């Protein structure tokens, strides 16, 4: 089954993450299929705008921790010790570049978020040009607490330093209304109105010539690149590897193997586990 669906509807390319049984969690194949879909849209002269969405109950719940955290032993994201940071960087930077195909796309990309756009799913959403959320949808980067650093690093470019720190120093999630208020996303609307809102925006943009859309996007994106986007992403991607191979990161992986990733994530996000000591926290601590 394809991880990413593609169809063209007039001047709009509709791209959908397609692992609904796993809340569209990211596996080893999804990033490359997403990049391929973006390239397909860019190669079609009839396409003016891309709309990215997620099948099922959520946009994207992040990396599939069943594969990367819960499964025993090594995997592409978890090396044996001593680990090679550059081997990890080579792998993870390729995934980051595949997500950033959305940012580099010559066709503007509208991301439609329902349910969740969390952890690695927020990397995908925030690499798009415009994000429209359901008011009750959630966005955030919980692995900032343990086992992750957002490799696309788009938080600081969308929010500025203080609000980016507020999100990444807590690992909190916020709903669409708060994301709009902070300026993280373009707009939040009631879930029942999400499709219509995105469609109205896409149709409006689709009436603009492709070359005009491309020039405006390139002009704005180069400003972000001149602000150090690539350098920030390099540091973030290296740090992401460190988080997975630090003592606390190794403890999180061991805990996920022992009790399952859902319980390990619950303990991480509630702050009830001491990853430094690799044990549950006492109430007094």
C-alpha positions in Angstrom: 0.0 0.0 0.0 1.4 3.4 -0.9 2.4 5.6 2.1 1.5 8.7 0.2 -1.4 9.2 -2.2 -1.3 11.6 -5.2 -4.0 13.0 -7.5 -4.4 16.1 -9.6 -7.7 17.9 -9.4 -7.6 20.7 -12.0 -4.9 23.1 -10.9 -4.5 21.5 -7.5 -2.3 18.5 -6.6 -3.8 16.6 -3.6 -1.2 14.7 -1.6 -2.2 12.7 1.4 -0.2 10.8 4.0 -1.6 7.3 3.9 -0.9 5.2 7.0 -4.3 5.8 8.7 -4.0 2.7 10.8 -0.9 4.3 12.5 -2.2 7.9 12.5 0.1 8.4 9.5 3.2 7.8 11.6 6.5 8.1 9.7 8.2 4.8 8.8 11.2 4.2 6.6 9.4 4.6 3.3 7.1 7.6 3.9 9.6 10.5 3.6 10.8 9.3 0.2 7.3 8.8 -1.1 6.4 12.3 0.1 9.3 13.8 -1.7 8.3 11.9 -4.9 4.8 13.3 -4.7 6.1 16.9 -4.4 8.4 16.3 -7.4 5.6 14.9 -9.4 3.5 18.0 -8.7 6.4 20.3 -9.6 6.9 18.5 -12.9 3.3 19.0 -14.0 2.7 22.4 -15.7 -1.0 22.2 -14.9 -0.4 22.1 -11.2 -0.5 25.5 -9.4 -0.9 24.5 -5.8 -0.3 21.5 -3.6 -2.7 20.6 -0.7 -1.2 18.2 1.8 -3.4 16.3 4.2 -3.5 13.1 6.2 -5.9 10.1 5.7 -7.9 8.9 8.7 -8.1 10.4 12.1 -5.0 12.6 12.1 -2.5 14.4 9.9 0.6 12.8 11.4 1.5 11.5 14.8 5.2 11.6 14.3 7.7 8.8 13.8 6.4 5.3 14.3 7.8 4.4 17.7 6.7 0.8 17.2 9.5 0.6 14.7 12.1 2.9 16.1 11.7 2.7 19.9 9.7 -0.3 20.9 11.4 -2.9 18.7 14.4 -4.5 20.4 17.9 -3.9 19.2 19.3 -1.6 16.7 17.6 0.2 13.8 18.5 3.1 11.5 17.8 5.6 14.3 19.5 3.7 17.1 23.1 2.5 16.9 25.1 0.3 19.2 27.5 2.1 21.5 29.9 3.7 20.7 27.8 5.3 18.1 28.9 7.3 15.0 27.3 10.8 15.0 28.1 11.3 11.3 26.4 8.0 10.3 23.3 9.1 12.1 23.5 12.6 10.5 23.8 11.1 7.0 20.6 9.1 7.5 18.6 11.8 9.4 19.7 14.7 7.2 18.4 12.8 4.1 15.0 12.5 5.8 15.1 16.2 6.7 15.8 17.0 3.1 12.8 14.9 2.0 10.5 16.8 4.3 12.0 20.1 3.1 11.0 19.2 -0.5 7.8 20.9 0.7 9.7 24.1 1.5 11.7 24.0 -1.7 8.7 23.1 -3.9 8.2 25.6 -6.7 4.4 25.1 -6.2 3.1 26.5 -2.9 2.0 23.9 -0.4 -1.1 24.3 1.9 -1.0 21.9 4.9 -4.4 20.8 6.2 -4.1 19.6 9.8 -6.7 17.7 11.7 -6.3 15.4 14.7 -2.6 15.7 15.4 0.6 17.2 13.8 3.0 16.2 16.5 6.7 15.3 16.9 8.0 14.5 13.3 4.5 15.3 12.0 5.0 18.9 13.1 8.3 18.9 11.1 6.3 18.0 8.0 3.5 20.5 8.6 5.8 23.4 9.4 7.9 22.8 6.2 4.8 23.8 4.2 4.1 27.3 3.1 0.7 27.7 4.8 -0.9 25.7 7.6 -4.6 25.6 8.3 -5.6 23.7 11.4 -8.8 22.4 12.8 -9.4 24.4 16.0 -9.3 21.2 18.1 -6.3 19.7 16.4 -3.0 19.5 18.4 0.5 20.5 17.3 3.7 20.2 19.3 7.1 18.5 19.6 6.9 16.3 22.7 10.3 14.5 22.0 11.9 17.8 23.1 11.5 16.3 26.6 13.5 13.2 25.7 14.5 11.5 22.4 14.3 14.3 19.8 15.2 17.7 18.4 13.1 19.0 15.5 15.3 18.6 12.5 13.6 21.0 10.1 14.0 23.7 12.9 11.0 25.6 11.6 9.7 26.6 15.0 12.1 29.5 15.5 11.5 30.8 12.0 7.7 30.8 12.5 7.5 31.9 16.1 10.7 33.8 16.9 13.1 32.8 19.7 11.1 33.2 22.9 7.9 31.5 21.7 10.0 28.7 20.1 11.7 28.2 23.4 8.3 28.1 25.2 7.4 25.2 23.0 10.7 23.3 22.8 11.7 23.7 26.5 8.4 22.2 27.6 7.5 19.8 24.8 3.9 20.9 25.2 1.2 20.6 22.6 -1.2 23.4 21.7 -4.5 23.4 19.9 -5.2 25.1 16.6 -6.6 28.2 18.3 -3.5 28.8 20.3 -1.3 28.0 17.3 -3.1 30.7 15.3 -2.8 33.2 18.2 1.0 32.6 18.5 1.4 32.9 14.7 2.6 29.3 14.3 -0.1 28.6 11.7 -2.1 30.8 9.3 -5.6 30.0 10.6 -7.7 27.7 12.8 -11.3 26.9 12.0 -13.9 24.5 13.4 -13.2 21.0 12.3 -16.4 20.9 10.2 -15.2 23.9 8.2 -11.6 22.8 7.6 -12.1 21.3 4.2 -14.0 24.3 2.9 -11.5 26.7 4.3 -8.5 25.0 2.7 -10.4 24.6 -0.6 -11.2 28.3 -0.7 -7.6 29.3 -0.1 -6.3 26.7 -2.6 -8.7 27.8 -5.4 -7.8 31.4 -4.8 -4.1 30.7 -5.1 -4.6 28.4 -8.1 -5.9 31.4 -10.1 -2.4 33.0 -10.0 0.1 32.1 -12.8 2.6 29.4 -11.8 5.6 31.7 -12.5 4.1 34.4 -10.2 3.6 31.9 -7.4 7.1 30.5 -7.8 8.7 34.0 -7.7 6.9 35.1 -4.6 7.7 31.9 -2.8 11.4 32.0 -3.8 11.7 35.6 -2.7 10.3 34.9 0.8 12.2 31.6 1.2 15.5 33.1 0.4 15.1 35.5 3.3 14.7 32.5 5.7 17.8 30.8 4.1 19.8 34.0 4.6 18.8 33.9 8.2 20.8 30.7 8.6 18.1 28.0 8.0 20.5 25.4 6.6 23.0 25.9 9.4 20.3 25.7 12.0 19.0 22.5 10.4 22.4 20.9 10.4 22.9 21.6 14.1 19.3 20.4 14.9 19.8 17.2 13.0 23.1 16.4 14.7 21.4 17.2 18.1 18.5 14.9 17.2 21.0 12.0 16.9 22.6 12.9 20.2 19.2 12.9 21.9 18.6 9.3 20.8 22.1 8.2 21.9 22.5 10.2 25.2 22.2 8.3 28.5 18.6 9.5 28.8 17.8 8.6 25.2 19.2 5.1 25.7 17.1 4.8 28.9 14.0 5.9 27.0 14.6 3.2 24.3 15.2 0.6 27.0 11.9 1.6 28.7 10.0 1.5 25.5 11.2 -2.0 24.8 10.3 -3.1 28.4 6.8 -1.6 28.8 5.9 -0.5 25.2 6.3 2.9 23.6 2.9 4.2 24.6 3.7 3.8 28.3 7.2 5.2 27.8 5.8 8.2 26.0 3.2 8.7 28.7 5.9 8.8 31.4 8.1 11.1 29.3 5.3 13.6 28.6 4.0 13.6 32.2 7.5 14.0 33.6 7.0 10.9 35.9 10.2 9.1 34.9 13.8 10.0 35.8 15.7 9.2 32.6 19.0 10.1 34.2 18.5 7.4 36.8 16.4 5.2 34.6 13.6 4.7 37.1 10.2 6.1 38.0 10.3 9.3 40.0 9.1 9.4 43.6 6.3 11.8 44.4 8.7 13.9 46.5 11.2 14.4 43.7 
